[in-house]
Amino acid sequence: MNQQTFLQRLESFGYTTLPRPHAESPGYGGLLVVLRQEPTAHQPETMQLRLHDWDGQMPMMKLHADLNQPLSHVVCPGRIVIRSRQEREVTFYTFGGSLESETLAGETVFSLRSTAPVLELLPDQETVSDLLAAETEDLLARAEPQQQLSSRQMLDQLVKAGPEAVYLAVLQSLLPKGEGTAVTHHHPDFSNMLTRERNWYQKRERWPLIPHDLTALVQAMSEK
């Protein structure tokens, strides 16, 4: 996407994605979202996501354009929902990241960036991104009782690990143990994506020598 197209998309839709980590990545490097104090019917009015702090609070925040000061925060793994006045809704899934904001005349620009792909989810579709988000949510739901953690404690450990570590642990959880091919109970595109992602990280020496699955990662973080 060239600079002109990038700016046009941001102006027209009120949000745009940042470049993918690599050409075949299932997600993007982040998001830019513009929330205006007086949006038109189709422009985004709110952005909802879960933010983290170390005081035990992880509120599901609904952000508007009328922030009084710049925001800098850690984003928890989970869904990001952008809504307009007409209830037009766009949903993404993040493995964690950082959120910065800048208030300008009549609008606030939010920048979400992550070291793991930010997945765009499409309604009523079974895309690779949708499958990956659903599988991640299922893994997290099963890991909480296994590790005897509350949802807050689970998010603490995931934030402590960092987005890329969480993402790689999810991939490891979905790849078969001790084999060179991805799981076969999903459609082929999903299986191929899992293998392709692992190979991409291995070639760049960013795949752990002893990879953790998600449960093992959470347990390791809990012991630190």
Backbone as a ProteinNet text record, in pm:
[ID]
protein_1_A
[PRIMARY]
MNQQTFLQRLESFGYTTLPRPHAESPGYGGLLVVLRQEPTAHQPETMQLRLHDWDGQMPMMKLHADLNQPLSHVVCPGRIVIRSRQEREVTFYTFGGSLESETLAGETVFSLRSTAPVLELLPDQETVSDLLAAETEDLLARAEPQQQLSSRQMLDQLVKAGPEAVYLAVLQSLLPKGEGTAVTHHHPDFSNMLTRERNWYQKRERWPLIPHDLTALVQAMSEK
[TERTIARY]
85	0	88.8	72.4	154	99.1	177.5	141	7.1	-20	-145.6	-265.2	-254.3	-361.8	-381.6	-271.1	-275.6	-354.4	-323.7	-391	-537	-564.7	-701.8	-786.9	-730.4	-804.8	-831.2	-730.7	-747	-855.5	-859.3	-958.9	-1098	-1107.1	-1237.7	-1299.4	-1219.2	-1273.2	-1250.7	-1157.9	-1128.6	-1031.8	-983.7	-882.3	-806.4	-687.6	-612.3	-514.2	-473.1	-378	-236.2	-141.7	0.3	53.9	167.8	217	230.6	208.7	223.9	370.6	397.8	536.4	609.1	537.6	590.3	471.3	499.1	393.1	282.6	315.3	215.4	170	202	159.6	7.2	-50.7	-197	-249.5	-161.4	-208.7	-117.1	-138	-72.2	16.9	100.4	190	123.7	0.6	-72.1	-186.9	-242.2	-357.9	-340.2	-393.1	-414.5	-564.5	-617.6	-761.1	-781	-867.2	-900.7	-1042.8	-1057	-1189	-1213.7	-1322.9	-1355	-1460.6	-1454	-1554.2	-1691.3	-1694.7	-1820.9	-1812.3	-1815.5	-1803.7	-1929.3	-1911.6	-2026.6	-2079.7	-2189.7	-2257.2	-2168.2	-2080.8	-2001.8	-1864.5	-1823.1	-1689.7	-1687.5	-1573.1	-1565	-1593.9	-1669.1	-1700.2	-1632	-1617.3	-1553.8	-1461.2	-1366	-1280.4	-1276.6	-1309.5	-1315.9	-1207.3	-1131.2	-1024.1	-987.1	-909.5	-872.7	-731	-718.3	-589.4	-540.5	-410.5	-349.5	-272.2	-278.8	-182.9	-146.6	-48.2	3.4	-60	-172.9	-246.3	-365.3	-362.4	-471.5	-592.4	-580	-692.8	-667.9	-765.2	-755.7	-889.2	-923.3	-1057.5	-1076.6	-1198.4	-1238.2	-1276.5	-1191	-1207.5	-1281	-1372	-1436.3	-1383	-1295.1	-1225.9	-1303.5	-1304	-1367.2	-1261.8	-1304.9	-1212.9	-1184.3	-1261	-1250.8	-1158.3	-1043.6	-944.4	-878.1	-854.5	-795.4	-643.6	-583.8	-438.2	-395.9	-273.2	-225.1	-226.3	-251.7	-261.6	-143.5	-83.9	18.9	-7.8	-38.2	-83.2	-44	-43.1	-21.9	-157	-164.4	-288	-280.2	-385.9	-394.1	-432.8	-396.6	-449.7	-602.6	-661.2	-806.8	-856.6	-985.7	-1050.3	-1049.7	-1041	-1051.8	-1171.9	-1266.7	-1389.8	-1401.2	-1412.5	-1428.3	-1570.8	-1644.9	-1785.9	-1813	-1909.4	-1957.1	-2095.6	-2150.8	-2284.5	-2390.6	-2363.9	-2458.4	-2438.9	-2360.3	-2331.1	-2250.9	-2184.8	-2089.6	-1973.7	-1940.7	-1844.3	-1730.6	-1608.3	-1489.3	-1418.2	-1376.8	-1315.7	-1178.1	-1083.8	-949.1	-918.7	-814.3	-766.5	-617.6	-575.9	-434.9	-381.6	-255.3	-186.3	-119.2	-148.8	-90.5	-19.4	15.4	84.4	83.8	107.6	107.9	12.8	-45.4	-139.4	-94.7	-78.9	-44.3	-154.6	-173.1	-272.5	-218.3	-272.7	-239.9	-368.9	-397.1	-518.6	-489.4	-567.9	-554.9	-685.3	-698	-819.6	-940.1	-1026.6	-1151.5	-1139.6	-1021.8	-1006.9	-889.9	-890.6	-780.7	-733.4	-601.3	-541.2	-480.3	-525.5	-474.8	-384.1	-269.6	-174.2	-150.4	-193.7	-170.9	-64.2	41.2	150.4	181.1	224.7	250	364.3	437	540.8	483.5	353	282.9	174.1	135.3	34.9	-97.4	-154.5	-288.1	-384.8	-477.7	-565.1	-692.5	-730	-858.6	-961.9	-1073.7	-1177.4	-1294.7	-1347.9	-1457.9	-1583.5	-1698	-1820.3	-1868.1	-1906.6	-1968.1	-1879.4	-1748.4	-1655.6	-1554.6	-1500.4	-1400.6	-1267	-1213.7	-1082.4	-974.4	-852.4	-740.2	-728.6	-746.7	-737.7	-847.6	-969.7	-1079.5	-1053.9	-1004.9	-974.1	-864.5	-761	-650.7	-697	-779.6	-832.2	-919.1	-1005.6	-1093.7	-1013.5	-911.8	-827.5	-752.4	-705.9	-634.7	-727.2	-847.7	-943	-975.7	-983.9	-1011.4	-893.9	-770.4	-651.9	-646.9	-677.3	-675.1	-782.7	-900.5	-1010.3	-975.6	-900	-861.6	-741.9	-654.3	-533.3	-564	-666	-698.7	-725.4	-819	-841.3	-723.7	-652.5	-537.7	-431.3	-411.3	-311.4	-370.1	-500	-570.2	-549.9	-572.1	-556.3	-690.3	-708.3	-822.7	-792.2	-894.2	-872.8	-772	-778.6	-684.5	-541.8	-523.9	-390.7	-337.7	-426.8	-385.9	-334	-408.7	-366.7	-235	-216	-88.3	28.3	13.9	121.7	144.9	36.7	50.2	118.3	81	144.7	292.3	321.5	460.5	543.3	485.1	556.7	581.6	486.1	499	428.5	385.7	304.1	368.9	496.4	558	567.6	604.9	613.7	477.2	372.1	237.3	199.6	227.3	193.5	266.6	396.1	472.4	424.7	383.9	331.3	198	116.1	-9.3	21.3	115.1	152.1	200.5	287.2	339.3	227.3	127.8	14.4	-67.4	-70.8	-154.3	-79.7	53.2	133.1	144.3	154.9	166	300	302.9	425.1	520.1	641.3	745.8	730	645.5	628.4	653.8	667.1	702.9	587.8	468.1	353.4	253.2	170.4	73.7	-46.3	-129.2	-248.4	-334.7	-402.5	-476.3	-626.8	-675.8	-821.2	-878.9	-793.7	-838.7	-829.3	-884.2	-873.4	-728.3	-687.2	-546.2	-480.8	-552.3	-492	-445.1	-523.6	-485.8	-363.4	-364.1	-249.8	-123	-135.2	-19.8	31.6	-59.8	-18.8	64.3	21.1	94.6	238	252.9	386.4	468.4	406.3	476	524.4	440.4	479.5	597.3	590.1	702.2	830.7	823	943	998.7	909.5	953.9	1030.2	977.8	1045.2	1173.8	1174.2	1296.1	1408	1377.6	1479.6	1540.4	1465.5	1515.1	1563.4	1576.3	1626.9	1545.4	1416.2	1325.2	1232.2	1249.1	1172.8	1253.7	1192.3	1268.5	1334.1	1454.3	1522.2	1440.6	1379.1	1287	1152.5	1070.6	945.4	844.7	778.4	670.2	537.9	449.1	309.9	250	124.1	67.8	61.2	21.6	13.1	150	253.2	388.2	441.3	407.6	451.1	389.8	260.9	193.6	251.8	279.6	337.5	476.1	556.8	690.1	684.3	588.6	574.4	528.4	443.8	392.8	503.7	605.7	714.8	822.4	814.4	915.6	885.3
-119.1	0	124.4	211.5	332.1	436.7	545.2	645.6	711.1	738.5	804	713.8	586.9	491.9	476.1	472.3	460.4	575.3	698.6	816.5	822.2	781.4	781.7	682.2	567	466.6	516.9	581	633.5	741	825.2	931.8	875.5	778.6	725.9	635.1	543.2	442.3	474.8	565.6	599.4	503.7	405.7	314.7	255	205.7	133.7	40.6	-62.6	-158.2	-118.1	-152.7	-132.6	-254.9	-242.1	-352.1	-484.3	-593.6	-727.3	-753.2	-836.5	-872.7	-933.4	-1007.2	-1058.5	-1085.8	-1109.1	-1110.2	-1211.2	-1325.9	-1429.7	-1439.8	-1340.5	-1341.2	-1337.8	-1403.2	-1399.5	-1267.2	-1178.3	-1052.4	-935.6	-826.6	-699.3	-656.1	-557.7	-506.7	-415.9	-378.3	-291.4	-222	-121.3	-46.5	101.4	182.7	324.3	348.5	412.2	439	586.1	652.5	792.4	799	847.3	868.3	1018.5	1061.6	1204.1	1240.6	1363.9	1410.7	1424	1449.3	1457.1	1368.9	1238.2	1148.7	1149.2	1123.2	1098.7	959.6	923.2	797.7	675.4	678.5	559.2	561.7	673.1	683.2	623.8	567.6	507.9	609.5	565.8	649.8	599	466.5	407.1	293.3	265.8	147.4	78.6	-49.6	-124.8	-231.1	-235	-332.3	-339.6	-441.8	-459	-406.6	-314.8	-257.5	-318.7	-308.9	-375.6	-276.4	-296.8	-232.8	-333.1	-300.2	-396.1	-378.5	-309.2	-294	-388.7	-490.4	-586.7	-544.4	-435.9	-386.5	-412.7	-471.1	-494.5	-459.7	-332.9	-295.2	-311.3	-348.2	-344.5	-200.1	-127.9	15.2	43.6	139.2	189.4	331.5	345.3	471.6	560.7	690.6	791.6	894.1	994.6	1098.2	1202.8	1207.2	1317.6	1288.6	1227.6	1208.1	1341.1	1366.8	1493.9	1494.3	1377	1370.7	1249.2	1252.2	1138.8	1010.4	900.2	769.6	684.1	614	515.4	395.4	281.5	169.3	36.8	-66.2	-203.5	-264.2	-333.4	-396.8	-546.4	-599.6	-742.6	-820.2	-947.7	-1031.4	-1031.4	-1027.3	-1029.3	-953.7	-933.7	-870.1	-718.3	-654.8	-509.5	-483	-406.4	-380.8	-231.1	-195.8	-56.2	-39.7	59.2	77.3	220.3	233.8	364.5	389.5	508.5	540.7	452.4	407.7	319.4	172.8	151.1	15.4	-64.4	6.9	-61.8	-107.4	-233.3	-291.4	-360.1	-334.7	-400.9	-463.4	-588.2	-658.7	-711.4	-695.3	-748.9	-833.7	-914.9	-990.1	-964.2	-934.3	-908.7	-1006.6	-1042.4	-1124.7	-1037.2	-908.5	-812.3	-703.5	-594.8	-486.3	-360.3	-249.7	-119.6	-25.6	66.4	162.7	303.3	386.2	527.5	612	732.2	820.9	962.3	1036	1178	1252.4	1355.3	1432.7	1552.8	1563.1	1673.5	1752	1847.6	1929.7	1843.3	1817.1	1745.6	1596.5	1538.9	1395.4	1342.9	1213.1	1145.9	1031.6	1024.9	919.8	816.3	692	582.2	494.4	459.9	373.4	248.9	135	6.7	-68.1	-107.7	-180.1	-306.3	-409	-537.1	-609.6	-690.5	-775.9	-908.3	-926.5	-1044	-996.1	-1075.8	-1031.4	-993.1	-882.3	-839.9	-891.5	-975.9	-1046.8	-968.7	-956.3	-896	-1006.8	-992.5	-1095.1	-1051.1	-1143.3	-1113.3	-1184.9	-1116.1	-1176.7	-1294.7	-1400.1	-1518	-1581	-1572.5	-1633.8	-1717.6	-1816.9	-1905	-1882.7	-1761.8	-1731.6	-1789.1	-1790.1	-1835.4	-1750.7	-1620.1	-1531.9	-1562.2	-1583.3	-1616.1	-1748.1	-1847.6	-1975.9	-1961.5	-1883.7	-1866.3	-1796.1	-1692.9	-1623.7	-1717.3	-1793.8	-1886.1	-1994.3	-2048.2	-2150.3	-2091.4	-1966.9	-1902.5	-1884	-1837.2	-1818.9	-1952.3	-2057.9	-2190.2	-2238.6	-2216.1	-2254.3	-2180.4	-2050.9	-1971.5	-2017.9	-2048.6	-2093.8	-2225.8	-2311.9	-2439.6	-2426.2	-2328.3	-2311.5	-2256.3	-2172	-2111.2	-2216.4	-2310	-2410.2	-2505.7	-2534.8	-2623.6	-2565	-2433.9	-2365.8	-2308.3	-2327.5	-2276.4	-2125.5	-2055.3	-1910.3	-1844.4	-1725.9	-1643.6	-1579.6	-1521.6	-1452.7	-1339	-1268	-1158.6	-1211.8	-1320.8	-1379.3	-1431.3	-1489.5	-1537.8	-1423.4	-1312	-1198.1	-1139.9	-1140	-1095.4	-1174.5	-1306.1	-1391.3	-1372.4	-1353.2	-1332.8	-1199.9	-1096.2	-965.2	-973.1	-1043.7	-1059.5	-1129.7	-1229.4	-1303.5	-1218.1	-1135.4	-1050.1	-1109.3	-1023.3	-1069	-1177.2	-1161.1	-1259.6	-1395.3	-1399.1	-1526.1	-1593.9	-1516	-1572.7	-1629.5	-1553.8	-1597.5	-1726.8	-1733.5	-1853.8	-1972.7	-1948	-2056.2	-2107.9	-2018	-2060.1	-2147.2	-2102	-2182.9	-2321	-2323.8	-2451.7	-2540.7	-2481.1	-2558.1	-2620.1	-2553.9	-2600.1	-2690.6	-2689.2	-2781	-2914.3	-3026.1	-3156.7	-3170.9	-3248.2	-3267.4	-3360.9	-3311.5	-3396	-3431.3	-3355.5	-3384.2	-3258.5	-3277.4	-3164.9	-3102.7	-3153	-3094.9	-3043.3	-2951.7	-2890.9	-2982.4	-2945.8	-3024.6	-3039.1	-3152.4	-3182.7	-3171.3	-3143.9	-3140.4	-3005.5	-2908.4	-2781.3	-2786.5	-2683.1	-2683.8	-2659.1	-2699.3	-2696.1	-2558.7	-2452.1	-2319.7	-2290.2	-2332.4	-2308.9	-2392	-2518.1	-2605.4	-2552	-2507.4	-2453.3	-2325.8	-2242.9	-2119.3	-2150.2	-2247.3	-2282	-2323.9	-2410.1	-2456	-2341.2	-2260.2	-2146.8	-2047.2	-2018.1	-1924.1	-1978.2	-2104.8	-2162.7	-2155.6	-2188.8	-2185	-2043.9	-1945	-1805.5	-1762.3	-1796.8	-1759	-1838.6	-1964.5	-2044	-1987.4	-1947.6	-1893.5	-1765	-1693	-1567	-1585.5	-1712.4	-1748.6	-1682.9	-1673.9	-1619.1	-1727.3	-1849.6	-1961.7	-2020.4	-2039.6	-2087.3	-2222.8	-2240.4	-2369.6	-2477.9	-2444.2	-2534.8	-2463.4	-2477.9	-2400.5	-2445.4	-2348.7	-2375.5	-2378.7	-2469.5	-2449.8	-2348.3	-2310.4	-2200.1	-2233.1	-2354.7	-2392.8	-2387.9	-2438.1	-2437	-2295	-2208.3	-2068.5	-2001.3	-2019.9	-1957.9	-2011.6	-2140.8	-2198.2	-2140.8	-2125	-2068	-1924.8	-1846.4	-1707.9	-1702.3	-1795.3	-1797	-1826.8	-1899.7	-1938.4	-1831.2	-1726.2	-1620.8	-1522.3
0	0	0	-103.1	-106.1	-9.6	8	107.4	77.1	-49.1	-85.3	-55	-91.9	-63.7	86.3	158.5	303.8	364.7	323.9	378.6	335	210.8	162	241	268.6	345.8	487.2	546.6	681.8	684.7	582.2	575.1	547.6	459.1	418.2	523.9	578.6	669	816.2	845.3	983.9	1050.7	977.2	1031.5	913.9	941.1	839.8	908.5	838.9	893.7	855.9	941.8	913.4	839.3	770.9	686.9	762.3	689	745.7	780.6	880.3	911.4	791.5	710.6	584	493.2	366.8	265.6	294	352.8	373.7	519.5	599.6	739.7	748.2	849	863.7	916.5	958.3	1015.3	984.4	1056.1	1028.1	1144.6	1117.7	1220.2	1320.6	1295.1	1386.6	1318.5	1386.9	1338.5	1366.8	1279.1	1306	1300.6	1403.9	1411.9	1445.3	1367.8	1393.5	1447.7	1569.7	1629.7	1634.8	1568.6	1560.7	1664	1712.2	1807.1	1742.8	1613	1540	1415.5	1434.5	1319.7	1234.1	1106.5	1021.1	1051.4	989.9	1024.5	1006.7	902.7	874.4	939.8	996.2	1054.9	1195.8	1237.7	1371.3	1481.8	1581.5	1697.2	1823.3	1834.9	1953.3	1911.8	2000.6	1986.4	2122.6	2122.9	2248.1	2250	2359.4	2375.8	2523.4	2559.1	2699.9	2721.8	2817.3	2852.9	2983.3	3005.9	3121.4	3207	3337.8	3427.6	3535.2	3615.4	3712.5	3849.6	3857.7	3982.9	3990.6	3906.4	3908.2	3827	3751.9	3673.5	3525.2	3459.5	3315.8	3253.6	3255	3211	3061.1	3023.9	2884	2855.8	2786.2	2766.2	2635.8	2642	2521.5	2500.3	2403.3	2380.7	2284.8	2312.9	2228.6	2187.7	2115.1	2069.1	2174.9	2281.1	2375.4	2493.3	2466.2	2571	2603.5	2731.1	2771.7	2763.4	2754.9	2749.9	2667.7	2616.2	2537.2	2620.1	2552.2	2616.3	2573.3	2669	2638.9	2728	2667.1	2748.6	2684.3	2768.1	2722.3	2689	2576.8	2531.1	2560.9	2620.1	2648.6	2522.8	2515.7	2408.1	2409.8	2291.7	2282.3	2161.5	2158.8	2044	2056	1941.3	1928.6	1839.5	1889.9	1814.8	1788.3	1661.9	1618.9	1568.9	1624.2	1588.8	1544.6	1453.4	1409.9	1468.1	1444.5	1493.1	1428.1	1307.4	1238.6	1276.9	1382.9	1429.5	1328	1236	1149.2	1236.7	1229.2	1322.2	1248.1	1293.4	1241.3	1360.7	1346.7	1458.8	1421	1514.6	1501.2	1624.3	1613.7	1729	1744.3	1868.4	1894.5	1998.8	1985.9	2085.3	2191.5	2187.9	2280.2	2201.5	2269.3	2200.6	2283.9	2217.4	2284.7	2211.9	2286.6	2230.4	2267.4	2166.8	2186.7	2124.3	2176.2	2117.8	2108.1	2013.7	1996.7	1965	2043	2024	1935.1	1827.8	1733	1734.4	1645.2	1640.2	1603.4	1700.9	1674.6	1659.2	1681.9	1664.3	1747.3	1769.2	1837.8	1749.6	1730	1648.3	1742.3	1729.6	1810.6	1724.2	1779.4	1710.4	1793.1	1742.1	1808.1	1729.6	1799.9	1734.6	1813.4	1740.3	1804.1	1734.2	1811.5	1754.2	1704.7	1717.7	1664	1568.8	1472.2	1375.1	1440.9	1397	1438.3	1332.2	1373.5	1280.1	1253.4	1126	1091.5	1079	1152.7	1154.9	1069.1	991.9	901.8	949.5	951.5	1004.7	920.4	991.6	928	821.2	842.7	748	824.2	757.1	817.7	748.9	763.9	707.7	798.8	749.1	830.3	956.4	943.7	1060.5	1161.7	1113.7	1203.6	1276.2	1203.5	1265.8	1370.8	1339.8	1433.2	1560.3	1547	1664.9	1748	1681.6	1753.7	1825.5	1759.4	1822.3	1942.2	1929.7	2039.9	2159.7	2134.7	2244.6	2311.6	2233	2289.5	2374.3	2326.7	2403.6	2536.8	2534.4	2657.4	2754.7	2702.2	2788.3	2857	2788.5	2848.5	2941.7	2914.7	2996	3134.7	3145.6	3275.6	3383.4	3364	3468.9	3486	3376.4	3387.2	3480.1	3469.6	3551.6	3680	3701.2	3819.5	3835.1	3724.2	3721.4	3692.6	3748.5	3709.8	3574.9	3513.9	3385.9	3401.9	3514.3	3539.4	3551.2	3625.1	3640	3506.7	3426.8	3295.2	3209	3206.7	3125.9	3176.7	3308.2	3364.7	3305.6	3300.5	3250.4	3100.5	3026.6	2882.1	2852.5	2926.2	2907.1	2945.9	3053.1	3096.7	2988.2	2922.3	2817.5	2694.2	2657.2	2538.9	2418.6	2324.3	2210.9	2124.8	2092.9	2003.9	2071.7	2199.1	2270.7	2278.2	2301.8	2305.9	2169.6	2064.8	1929.3	1893.3	1922.2	1889.3	1972.2	2096.4	2179.3	2124.3	2071.8	2008	1886	1802.6	1685.3	1728.7	1830.7	1878.9	1931	1994.8	2046.7	1934.9	1820.9	1710.3	1613.2	1619.8	1539.6	1611.3	1537	1602.1	1672.2	1776.8	1853.3	1779.5	1751.4	1695.5	1550.5	1475	1333.7	1252.9	1122.1	1038.7	963.3	984.9	916	1016.7	972.1	1063	1084.6	1181.7	1210.3	1086.1	1076.7	954	970.1	1094.1	1109	1066.7	1034.8	980.6	828.5	765.8	620.7	580	460.9	421.5	433.5	401.9	411.8	553.6	651.6	790.7	827.6	790.5	817.8	752.2	628.9	558	624	672.8	740.6	864.3	944.6	1065.9	1033.6	935.4	895.5	839	755.3	693	797.9	896.7	1001.3	1082.5	1119.9	1194.4	1113.2	985.3	901	888.7	878.9	865.7	991.1	1108.9	1233.9	1253.8	1211.1	1223.3	1136.9	1015.1	925	978.9	1058.8	1116.9	1260.4	1299.8	1432.4	1543.4	1521.8	1622.8	1678.6	1631.3	1686.2	1801.9	1920.3	2036	2010.1	2067.2	2055.8	2124.1	2237.1	2305	2311.7	2208.8	2204.1	2309	2369.6	2463.8	2389.4	2429.3	2389.3	2485.8	2466.1	2543.5	2692.8	2725.8	2867.1	2933.8	2864.9	2921.2	2935.1	2839.6	2848.3	2970.4	2990.3	3105.3	3235.8	3240.9	3361.1	3387.5	3282.2	3298.1	3347	3295.5	3340	3485.6	3525.7	3662.8	3763.1	3718.5	3807.7	3820.6	3738.6	3744.3	3855.8
[MASK]
++++++++++++++++++++++++++++++++++++++++++++++++++++++++++++++++++++++++++++++++++++++++++++++++++++++++++++++++++++++++++++++++++++++++++++++++++++++++++++++++++++++++++++++++++++++++++++++++++++++++++++++++++++++++++++++++

